[in-house]
Amino acid sequence: MVPALALNVDGMRKARAMVQRGRSVVLFDPNRLIAAIARSGDRQAFAELFDHFAPRVKGLLMRGGASAELAEEVAQEALLAVWRKAALFDPTKASASTWIATIARNLRIDIARRETRSRLSQVYEILDEEDPERPDDVLSGAEREARVRAAMNHLSPDQYRVVELAFLEGFSHQDVAKRLAIPLGTVKSRLRLALSHLRGRLEDLR
Amino acid sequence: MSVVHRPSDETLAAFAGGQLDEGLAVVVACHVAADRRSRERVHELEAVQGALLDRVEPVPMTAGPPDPEHRTPAGPHDPAGLPTEPEMPAVLRPYGLGPWRPIGIRIAMRRVDVPRAEARVFMLRAGPGIALPHHKHTGFEWTTILSGAYEHEYGRYAAGDFDEADAEHVHTPRVDPVEGCTCIVAMTGGVQLQGWLGRLLQPLVRF
C-alpha cells in the first residue's frame, strides 16, 4: 500500500483516482459528494465520503493518543454530522478536510468530556455562525488553504512533528517533550519557531 | 473596535486545536469573536488541522458507515444559561451566569459557570477611575475587555483586547476615567490579592 503521505499530494482539491466496478474512473471530489448529500440525501456519496474520511479521522485521533474505541466513535459521529450538516458546508470558507477536521475536534471534546457536560463545542459553533462574511477584505477559504499548505511545506521535519503533536496531543510541552524525548526548552523554542515560521510565511503569501 | 493586544500564537493554536481548558477557552473566544484578525488566524490554524487530516495514515474502521437515515437530526442548541443581555458576547450563551454582586464601591463581579473547568471564570465591572487590586498569582490570568478600558504597566486595554498574563506579572490596572470597564477573566492557580479590595475579592475568586 502506498503511504498516505505520498498519496496525499498538496492542493486543496486533492483528487484521488478511484476505480469503480473495474471500469469507470472517477475523481474523489469531496465537495461534490457533500453537495450530493445536501441536495438529495445521496447514500452512495455518503458511503464514499465515509470510506475516505472516517479512517483518516480515526487515524488522526489515534495519532493524538486517543484509544481505538474513542477514535472510532468520533469518526463515526463526525461522518454522521457531515450527513446532517451537509447543507451548511460552504466550500468558499474552508476545504472539506478542514471542515471535517473542525467537526471532529468538536466531537472529540463532546465525547471525551461527556461526563463534564462541556459546552465548548457550542462556543466554536457560535463563533462560526457569527463569522461575518467580508468577501472584500478577507481571503477566500480556498486561498487560505493553499497558503497554509504551502507554508506547512516549508516547515522542517522537526518543526512539522512538533506542530502536529501540539495540535493532536495538546500543548502541554511536558507531554510533547516526553513523546519526542527532547528537552522541555527545545520543545518550547521549536514550537514557537514553527508557529512563527508559519505565520511569517502566511503573511508573505498574503 | 480596534484591537491592539492579541493572544500569543501558541494560545490561538491551542484554542483552534480544542486543547485549552474550557475556562480559558471561553475568554479567548470572547476576544476572537471581537477581533477579525485573530479570527482569521484561528481559521488558518484550523486549515493546518485540515492539512494534518489529509496527510495522516488512515486506520481502518471496525464498523462500516452507519445508516444515516435512522439518526435524529441535531437539535438546536440547548443553552443552559440565562437569557443573554444585549451587550453580552454570544459565545457566553451556553453558560450560566451568576448575578452581579457588588464587591466594593463601584465594582461588581458575576460568576460565569463553566462546569469542571480548571480556570475560574468571572466578569468584572468597575466604575470610571477605579484602581483594581494590586495582585500576584501562581497561574494564568487571561482577560478580554468587553467594554470600556483599563491601563497597566503593559499598555492600555480596550474593548476586544486580550490580556494574557502569567505568574511573572504583577498587575495594578487602572480603569478608564470616563468609560469604566467591563471584562471577563479566567484564572488558574491561586491568587494573592493585596489591599482592602483584595481582601474583599479573595473569597470570591477562590474555588
Boltz contact constraints between the chains, C-beta under 6 A:
constraints:
  - contact:
      token1: [A, 4]
      token2: [B, 57]
      max_distance: 6.0
  - contact:
      token1: [A, 4]
      token2: [B, 58]
      max_distance: 6.0
  - contact:
      token1: [A, 5]
      token2: [B, 55]
      max_distance: 6.0
  - contact:
      token1: [A, 8]
      token2: [B, 54]
      max_distance: 6.0
  - contact:
      token1: [A, 8]
      token2: [B, 55]
      max_distance: 6.0
  - contact:
      token1: [A, 46]
      token2: [B, 68]
      max_distance: 6.0
  - contact:
      token1: [A, 47]
      token2: [B, 65]
      max_distance: 6.0
  - contact:
      token1: [A, 50]
      token2: [B, 65]
      max_distance: 6.0
  - contact:
      token1: [A, 54]
      token2: [B, 61]
      max_distance: 6.0
  - contact:
      token1: [A, 55]
      token2: [B, 58]
      max_distance: 6.0
  - contact:
      token1: [A, 55]
      token2: [B, 59]
      max_distance: 6.0
  - contact:
      token1: [A, 55]
      token2: [B, 60]
      max_distance: 6.0
  - contact:
      token1: [A, 55]
      token2: [B, 61]
      max_distance: 6.0
  - contact:
      token1: [A, 56]
      token2: [B, 53]
      max_distance: 6.0
  - contact:
      token1: [A, 56]
      token2: [B, 56]
      max_distance: 6.0
  - contact:
      token1: [A, 56]
      token2: [B, 58]
      max_distance: 6.0
  - contact:
      token1: [A, 58]
      token2: [B, 59]
      max_distance: 6.0
  - contact:
      token1: [A, 59]
      token2: [B, 56]
      max_distance: 6.0
  - contact:
      token1: [A, 59]
      token2: [B, 57]
      max_distance: 6.0
  - contact:
      token1: [A, 59]
      token2: [B, 58]
      max_distance: 6.0
  - contact:
      token1: [A, 59]
      token2: [B, 59]
      max_distance: 6.0
  - contact:
      token1: [A, 60]
      token2: [B, 53]
      max_distance: 6.0
  - contact:
      token1: [A, 60]
      token2: [B, 56]
      max_distance: 6.0
  - contact:
      token1: [A, 62]
      token2: [B, 59]
      max_distance: 6.0
  - contact:
      token1: [A, 63]
      token2: [B, 56]
      max_distance: 6.0
  - contact:
      token1: [A, 72]
      token2: [B, 62]
      max_distance: 6.0
  - contact:
      token1: [A, 76]
      token2: [B, 66]
      max_distance: 6.0
  - contact:
      token1: [A, 80]
      token2: [B, 66]
      max_distance: 6.0
  - contact:
      token1: [A, 80]
      token2: [B, 71]
      max_distance: 6.0
  - contact:
      token1: [A, 83]
      token2: [B, 68]
      max_distance: 6.0
  - contact:
      token1: [A, 84]
      token2: [B, 73]
      max_distance: 6.0
  - contact:
      token1: [A, 84]
      token2: [B, 74]
      max_distance: 6.0
  - contact:
      token1: [A, 95]
      token2: [B, 50]
      max_distance: 6.0
  - contact:
      token1: [A, 97]
      token2: [B, 50]
      max_distance: 6.0
  - contact:
      token1: [A, 97]
      token2: [B, 53]
      max_distance: 6.0
  - contact:
      token1: [A, 97]
      token2: [B, 54]
      max_distance: 6.0
  - contact:
      token1: [A, 98]
      token2: [B, 46]
      max_distance: 6.0
  - contact:
      token1: [A, 98]
      token2: [B, 47]
      max_distance: 6.0
  - contact:
      token1: [A, 98]
      token2: [B, 50]
      max_distance: 6.0
  - contact:
      token1: [A, 101]
      token2: [B, 49]
      max_distance: 6.0
  - contact:
      token1: [A, 101]
      token2: [B, 50]
      max_distance: 6.0
  - contact:
      token1: [A, 101]
      token2: [B, 53]
      max_distance: 6.0
  - contact:
      token1: [A, 102]
      token2: [B, 46]
      max_distance: 6.0
  - contact:
      token1: [A, 105]
      token2: [B, 18]
      max_distance: 6.0
  - contact:
      token1: [A, 109]
      token2: [B, 18]
      max_distance: 6.0
  - contact:
      token1: [A, 116]
      token2: [B, 115]
      max_distance: 6.0
  - contact:
      token1: [A, 116]
      token2: [B, 116]
      max_distance: 6.0
  - contact:
      token1: [A, 117]
      token2: [B, 115]
      max_distance: 6.0
  - contact:
      token1: [A, 118]
      token2: [B, 22]
      max_distance: 6.0
  - contact:
      token1: [A, 119]
      token2: [B, 94]
      max_distance: 6.0
  - contact:
      token1: [A, 120]
      token2: [B, 22]
      max_distance: 6.0
  - contact:
      token1: [A, 120]
      token2: [B, 25]
      max_distance: 6.0
  - contact:
      token1: [A, 122]
      token2: [B, 77]
      max_distance: 6.0
  - contact:
      token1: [A, 122]
      token2: [B, 94]
      max_distance: 6.0
  - contact:
      token1: [A, 123]
      token2: [B, 29]
      max_distance: 6.0
  - contact:
      token1: [A, 123]
      token2: [B, 91]
      max_distance: 6.0
  - contact:
      token1: [A, 126]
      token2: [B, 90]
      max_distance: 6.0
  - contact:
      token1: [A, 126]
      token2: [B, 91]
      max_distance: 6.0
  - contact:
      token1: [A, 127]
      token2: [B, 33]
      max_distance: 6.0
  - contact:
      token1: [A, 130]
      token2: [B, 90]
      max_distance: 6.0
  - contact:
      token1: [A, 144]
      token2: [B, 47]
      max_distance: 6.0
  - contact:
      token1: [A, 145]
      token2: [B, 47]
      max_distance: 6.0
  - contact:
      token1: [A, 148]
      token2: [B, 44]
      max_distance: 6.0
  - contact:
      token1: [A, 148]
      token2: [B, 47]
      max_distance: 6.0
  - contact:
      token1: [A, 148]
      token2: [B, 48]
      max_distance: 6.0
  - contact:
      token1: [A, 149]
      token2: [B, 51]
      max_distance: 6.0
  - contact:
      token1: [A, 152]
      token2: [B, 51]
      max_distance: 6.0
  - contact:
      token1: [A, 164]
      token2: [B, 52]
      max_distance: 6.0
  - contact:
      token1: [A, 167]
      token2: [B, 17]
      max_distance: 6.0
  - contact:
      token1: [A, 167]
      token2: [B, 49]
      max_distance: 6.0
  - contact:
      token1: [A, 170]
      token2: [B, 19]
      max_distance: 6.0
  - contact:
      token1: [A, 171]
      token2: [B, 14]
      max_distance: 6.0
  - contact:
      token1: [A, 171]
      token2: [B, 19]
      max_distance: 6.0
  - contact:
      token1: [A, 195]
      token2: [B, 9]
      max_distance: 6.0
